[in-house]
Every structure is written in C-alpha cells, then in structure tokens.
C-alpha cells in the first residue's frame, strides 16, 4: 500500500530542517518513571524558538514553495502555535504571511504572531470560521494555503521528531503522541515504523475532542467544550492524516481534563519544564493507564509550551488541593474575644500554615451568639491533613473539612 508520506519524505525534510530548527533533546525522566512505573523518555519540543513542534512542518512546507509562490505569499489559519511557526519562518525566508485567527484569540498570541512580521486577520468565533475566511483570502489574493496538519510536507516535517527520538533512544517500546488533526502522529508514525516496525504508537486525544478516535471507530462522539488542551481541540481530523493513522498507529486513547491538569503540573514540578495542555497529553495517557506501560520504555513528546501563566498558577493550586496539601476547615464557634487566637495557635502547633481566614457572623445557619470560621491551611500531605483534622476534634473544636470539589 502506497501512503501519502514516505520515510524518504521524512529524510528529505530532515535535510531541510538541519540547522534551521533546534534538534531538541530526548532525555530520560527518572522522576516521571518513579511515578508511573514505566521508563520514561521526554522529547522537549517546547524548546523551539516559538515553543512548539509546529516549526518543523511549517518550515518544510514553506521551503517547498516555488519562487512565484514565495513572491505571492502564504496564508494560514491558527489560534496559536501554527500561527507563530508560519509567521516566524516566513519572515526568515522573506515570505509575506497572513494569519487568520478567531476574534477571541488571546491578545498575547496575536501579539506574538504579529511580532514575527505577519499580518493578522481576526475573524469569526471559532477556528472553523477562521479557516473559511483564510480560504477566501487565499482565493482572493492568490496566496498559498499552509494547512496546520493535512499537508504532506507538514506531515513529513513533523516526522523528524520520531527520527530524532529513535536515534537518541533506539530501544523505546512505545511512543505516546498528542493528536489533534493528526499531523504530528502521522509523521512520527511514518518515521518510527521505518526504524522500528514493532514499536507501539499510541495517539492521545482529550475526551472532549475525540475527532481521530471517531474517525477510526466510525463513531460520532461530540467534539465540544472548554479544554486545557486547546492545541488538540480539533473537530475534524484530516483526510491524509486519517489514512496514515489507520495504517500505522497502534491505538488512539482518550484522556480527561483532570488527568491533563495533573500531567501539566508534573512536568512543571518534577521535570521543571513548561508544557501546555496538548503538550502534556502523552503523560496524561501514561498516568491514566500505568499498567499498560509498566516496565516498558516509553517516549513522550512535550509538543508545546505555550500556556497562559495564570492557567499554570491555577493548575498548581488545584493540584495542591487534590493532593490535600491545601485544605479548608469550617469551625463553628462562640463569637467572643480570643477564639480566633486559640484556633490559630493550635493550627500552628500542628504544623499547618494558615493561608486564608474568612470570619462569618451574619448567616441564618449560624447561632446568634456564634460565628462560622473558614480557614484554609497548607499541610505536608494527605496524611498530615488527616492528622490536623483529628487533633482539632480531640481539642474540642466543632470542625468539619470543606470539600470544595463537592460545591460546599
């Protein structure tokens, strides 16, 4: 069977990319290995200039253009990484670039794309709307369309990632690869199967956007919702990529949002590297099904690191709450001098660091002579939180644990 992208195409792409994009490292991750039970290796594509693997495919596509096409310019649609990659390398090659982005694209992403010299057009409420506008601009201005994933040159460029990984870690048993439209996993599968026909290649999608899973299983699960992994929030997989994934990929799995959050947090706290939601999808799959990979050598791709710092801060706090390293207690107490001091002294003696105090009197469920006190504290771990709770009760406190996840 002849596929639309071959190992020779990937090899040719590598020649084009040599010296123009960073050959990112593939390194063992002992801390992640200890957590998951697998022997984990990580490919750090977040170290590229635009912090994403998208540079590879974009540059290969731009390099394929004829002199006439270069003179005309290119148009691309993206709300993030592809936009910056096309803008950056188009500027390097002296090609005029137009990038169409949805109206509500974060200003920081628009500014980053414009900083590389591209003309940014904001249009529509969704990437679908933006894609239609990009197609109209391409027709009207005779520009070359640079598709984010469903293009043979783009796919070949992304395949260079697997080639590099298997040069650095040739005995990997499995690759866990984020999947949106499918360009990354398609290219990686072409390169990986050429070197290691027996390697397991697993695509990972967010459960909210199972576009490739739907295509492979002839299903129609909904593709909608707010996801941390917006880089792979694609409603329709590509035609070329579906063909390649069907032929070469072992499996496609779905992961939920809390697991993606945990993966982002682990990359930051354990590997000291910033991964966006899509970039952490491979680790999320490993966390979700550790028995499948236990004892095996697994390669992960941090496909991008473009994530809002405010989101990172929120994720870290949420993970501390999930691990019960930040817990909240609700005290029912008499409203008289000294009560707050008694509670704070006791918490200090127990080694709990007070982060926030909310003192409430004017509620109908509080006694007229009483008060309700919500105290948020930092603990060492779940066991310490349980120890603090028991000690408070043993000291005569009327106290309950607040479960914010239950909506209390």
C-alpha positions in Angstrom: 0.0 0.0 0.0 1.4 3.4 -1.0 0.9 6.0 1.7 0.8 9.8 1.1 4.0 10.3 3.1 7.1 8.0 3.0 10.2 7.6 5.1 12.1 9.2 2.2 10.0 12.3 2.6 10.8 12.5 6.2 14.5 12.0 5.4 14.4 14.9 2.9 12.6 17.0 5.5 15.3 16.4 8.0 17.9 17.8 5.5 15.8 21.0 5.1 15.4 21.3 8.9 19.1 20.8 9.8 20.4 24.0 11.3 17.1 25.8 10.9 15.2 24.3 13.8 16.6 23.1 17.1 17.4 19.4 17.3 15.7 19.1 20.7 17.0 16.6 23.3 15.3 13.3 24.2 16.2 12.7 27.8 15.3 10.1 30.5 12.9 11.3 33.2 13.6 9.4 36.3 11.0 11.2 38.5 8.2 10.5 36.0 9.4 6.9 35.7 9.1 6.5 39.5 5.6 7.9 39.5 4.3 5.9 36.5 6.3 2.7 36.7 7.5 3.0 33.1 10.9 4.0 31.9 10.1 7.5 30.6 11.9 9.5 28.0 10.9 13.0 27.1 11.4 14.9 23.8 11.4 18.6 24.6 9.8 20.4 21.6 8.9 23.3 23.9 12.5 24.4 23.5 11.9 25.6 19.9 12.0 29.3 19.2 8.2 29.5 19.1 8.0 26.8 21.9 6.3 24.3 19.6 6.9 21.4 17.2 4.9 23.3 14.6 8.1 24.9 13.3 9.2 21.7 11.6 6.2 21.2 9.4 5.8 24.9 8.7 9.4 25.3 7.5 9.3 22.2 5.3 6.1 23.5 3.6 7.5 27.0 3.1 10.7 25.6 1.7 8.8 23.6 -0.9 7.3 26.7 -2.5 8.3 27.8 -6.0 9.8 31.3 -6.5 6.4 32.5 -7.8 4.6 31.1 -4.8 7.1 32.7 -2.4 6.6 36.1 -4.1 2.8 35.8 -3.8 2.9 34.9 -0.1 1.1 32.5 2.2 -2.0 32.3 4.4 -2.6 30.1 7.4 -5.3 29.6 10.0 -4.4 29.1 13.6 -5.2 30.2 17.1 -1.8 29.6 18.4 1.3 27.5 17.7 0.9 27.0 13.9 0.4 30.8 13.5 3.6 31.6 15.2 5.6 28.9 13.4 4.4 30.1 10.0 5.0 33.7 10.8 8.5 33.1 12.2 9.8 31.0 9.3 8.1 33.0 6.7 9.9 36.1 8.0 13.2 34.2 7.9 12.6 33.2 4.3 11.3 36.6 3.2 7.8 35.4 2.5 4.8 37.6 3.2 2.5 35.8 5.7 -1.2 36.4 6.5 -2.6 34.6 9.6 -6.3 34.3 10.2 -7.3 33.9 13.9 -10.6 33.7 15.6 -11.8 37.1 17.1 -11.4 35.9 20.7 -7.8 34.7 20.4 -5.9 35.8 23.4 -4.1 39.1 22.8 -0.7 37.6 23.8 -0.9 35.1 20.9 -2.0 37.8 18.4 0.9 40.0 19.6 3.4 37.1 19.4 2.3 36.4 15.8 2.5 40.0 14.7 5.9 40.3 16.3 7.2 37.9 13.7 6.0 40.2 11.0 2.8 38.5 9.9 -0.4 40.3 9.0 -3.1 39.0 11.4 -6.7 39.0 10.4 -9.2 38.4 13.3 -12.4 36.7 12.0 -15.2 34.6 13.4 -16.0 32.9 16.7 -14.2 29.6 16.0 -11.3 28.1 14.2 -13.8 26.8 11.6 -14.9 30.4 10.9 -11.3 31.5 10.7 -10.5 28.6 8.3 -13.3 29.6 5.9 -12.0 33.2 5.9 -8.4 32.1 5.3 -9.7 30.1 2.3 -11.5 33.2 1.0 -8.3 35.3 1.4 -6.2 32.6 -0.3 -8.6 32.6 -3.3 -8.9 36.4 -3.5 -5.2 37.3 -3.1 -3.8 34.2 -4.7 -1.9 33.1 -1.6 -0.6 29.6 -0.9 -2.5 27.9 1.9 -0.3 26.4 4.6 -2.6 23.9 6.4 -1.7 23.1 10.0 -1.8 19.3 9.6 -3.4 17.9 6.5 -0.5 18.5 4.1 2.2 16.0 3.1 5.1 18.5 3.5 3.9 19.4 7.0 3.5 15.8 8.0 7.0 14.9 6.7 8.4 17.8 8.8 6.7 16.5 12.0 8.1 13.0 11.3 11.6 14.3 12.0 10.7 14.2 15.7 10.4 10.4 15.8 13.5 10.0 13.8 15.5 12.1 16.3 13.9 10.3 19.3 14.8 6.8 18.0 18.4 8.0 17.3 18.7 9.2 20.9 16.7 6.3 22.5 16.7 3.5 19.9 15.1 0.8 22.2 11.9 2.7 23.0 8.9 0.3 23.2 6.2 2.8 22.8 5.5 6.4 21.7 2.6 8.4 23.2 1.8 11.2 20.9 -0.8 14.1 21.2 -3.4 14.1 18.5 -5.5 17.0 17.2 -5.8 17.0 13.4 -3.2 14.2 13.3 -0.2 15.8 11.6 2.3 15.1 14.4 1.4 11.5 15.0 1.1 10.8 11.2 4.7 12.0 10.5 6.1 10.3 13.6 4.4 7.0 12.7 6.0 7.1 9.2 9.4 7.6 10.7 9.1 5.3 13.6 7.7 2.3 11.6 10.6 2.6 9.2 13.1 2.3 12.0 11.2 0.1 14.4 8.3 -1.8 12.8 7.4 -3.4 16.1 7.1 -0.1 18.2 3.7 0.7 19.7 2.4 4.1 18.6 -0.5 5.4 20.7 -2.3 8.7 19.9 -3.8 10.7 22.7 -6.8 13.0 22.4 -8.7 14.9 25.0 -12.0 13.2 25.7 -13.8 16.4 24.8 -12.5 16.3 21.2 -12.3 12.7 20.0 -12.1 13.5 16.3 -9.5 10.9 15.3 -11.0 8.3 17.7 -14.3 8.9 16.0 -12.8 8.5 12.5 -11.1 5.2 13.4 -14.1 3.8 15.2 -16.8 5.1 12.9 -18.4 6.9 15.9 -19.8 10.4 16.4 -19.0 11.3 19.9 -19.4 15.1 20.4 -16.4 17.4 19.9 -17.1 20.3 22.1 -16.3 22.0 25.4 -13.7 24.1 27.1 -10.4 22.1 27.3 -7.0 22.8 28.8 -5.6 21.1 25.7 -6.8 23.6 23.1 -3.9 22.7 20.8 -5.6 19.4 20.1 -9.2 20.6 20.3 -9.9 19.7 16.6 -13.4 18.8 15.5 -12.4 17.1 12.2 -9.3 15.0 11.6 -7.5 15.4 8.3 -8.0 13.2 5.3 -4.3 12.5 4.8 -3.8 12.0 8.5 -6.7 9.6 8.9 -5.2 7.4 6.2 -1.8 7.4 7.8 -3.1 6.9 11.3 -5.3 4.0 10.2 -2.3 2.3 8.6 0.4 2.9 11.1 -0.9 3.8 14.5 -1.5 1.1 17.1 -4.2 2.8 19.1 -5.9 6.2 19.9 -6.9 6.8 23.5 -8.9 9.5 25.3 -7.9 11.3 28.5 -9.9 13.5 30.8 -9.3 17.1 31.9 -8.1 16.4 35.5 -5.5 14.0 34.2 -4.2 16.5 31.7 -4.0 19.1 34.5 -2.0 16.6 36.6 0.3 16.0 33.7 1.0 19.7 33.2 1.7 20.0 36.9 4.1 17.1 36.9 6.1 18.4 34.0 6.5 21.7 35.8 7.1 20.3 39.3 9.1 17.2 38.5 10.8 18.0 35.2 11.0 21.7 35.6 9.6 22.3 32.1 6.5 24.1 30.9 4.0 22.1 28.9 0.8 23.3 27.5 -2.2 21.1 27.9 -1.8 19.5 24.5 1.9 19.0 25.1 1.2 17.0 28.3 -1.4 14.7 26.7 1.1 11.8 26.3 2.0 11.9 30.0 -1.8 12.1 30.8 -2.3 8.8 28.9 0.5 7.2 30.9 -1.0 8.4 34.2 -4.4 7.2 33.2 -3.3 3.6 32.3 0.0 2.9 34.0 -0.4 -0.9 34.0 -0.3 -0.9 30.1 3.2 0.6 30.1 4.7 -0.6 33.4 8.3 -1.6 33.0 8.4 -0.5 29.3 10.5 2.2 27.7 8.0 5.0 26.7 8.7 8.1 24.7 6.7 11.3 25.3 6.7 14.5 23.3 6.2 17.8 25.0 4.8 19.2 21.8 4.5 22.8 23.0 4.9 25.1 26.0 2.7 28.0 25.1 0.4 28.2 28.1 -1.0 31.2 30.0 0.9 31.8 33.2 -2.4 32.4 35.0 -3.6 29.0 33.9 -0.4 27.4 35.2 -0.9 29.1 38.6 -4.5 27.8 38.7 -3.4 24.3 37.8 -0.8 24.2 40.6 -3.2 25.4 43.2 -5.9 22.9 42.1 -3.3 20.0 42.2 -2.3 21.0 45.7 -6.0 20.8 46.7 -6.4 17.4 45.0 -3.4 16.2 46.9 -4.8 17.7 50.1 -1.7 19.8 50.6 -4.1 22.7 50.7 -7.2 22.0 52.8 -10.0 24.1 54.3 -11.7 23.6 57.7 -15.0 25.1 58.9 -15.3 25.9 62.5 -18.5 26.7 64.4 -17.5 28.7 67.5 -18.7 31.2 70.1 -18.3 34.8 69.0 -16.1 36.1 71.8 -12.6 37.5 72.2 -9.7 35.0 71.9 -11.4 32.2 70.0 -9.6 33.0 66.7 -6.3 33.1 68.6 -6.9 29.7 70.1 -7.6 28.2 66.7 -4.6 29.8 65.0 -2.3 28.8 67.8 -3.5 25.2 67.7 -3.1 25.1 63.9 0.4 26.5 64.2 1.3 23.9 66.9 0.1 21.2 64.5 2.4 22.4 61.7 -0.4 23.8 59.5 0.4 27.0 57.7 -2.7 29.4 57.6 -3.2 30.7 54.1 -6.7 32.4 54.4 -9.3 33.1 57.0 -12.9 34.0 56.5 -14.9 35.0 59.5 -18.7 34.9 59.1 -21.4 36.0 61.5 -24.4 37.2 59.6 -25.8 33.9 58.3 -29.1 32.3 59.5 -27.5 28.9 60.0 -25.1 30.5 62.5 -26.2 30.8 66.1 -27.0 34.4 67.2 -24.1 34.3 69.7 -21.8 32.3 67.4 -19.7 32.7 64.3 -18.5 30.5 61.5 -14.8 30.5 60.6 -13.5 29.0 57.3 -9.7 28.5 57.5 -7.6 27.4 54.5 -4.2 25.9 55.5 -1.2 24.3 53.9 -0.2 20.8 55.0 2.6 18.5 54.2 0.4 15.8 52.6 -2.9 14.0 52.9 -1.8 12.1 56.0 -0.8 15.4 57.7 -4.2 16.9 56.8 -6.0 14.0 58.4 -3.8 14.3 61.5 -4.6 18.0 61.8 -8.3 17.3 61.5 -8.2 14.6 64.2 -6.2 16.8 66.5 -8.7 19.7 66.1 -11.6 17.5 67.1 -9.6 16.0 70.0 -9.1 19.5 71.3 -12.8 20.1 71.4 -13.3 22.0 68.2 -16.6 21.9 66.3 -14.9 21.5 62.9 -15.6 19.9 59.6 -13.5 19.5 56.4 -14.7 21.6 53.5 -14.9 19.7 50.2 -14.8 22.5 47.6 -15.0 19.9 44.8 -18.4 18.9 46.0 -19.6 22.6 45.8 -19.7 23.3 49.5 
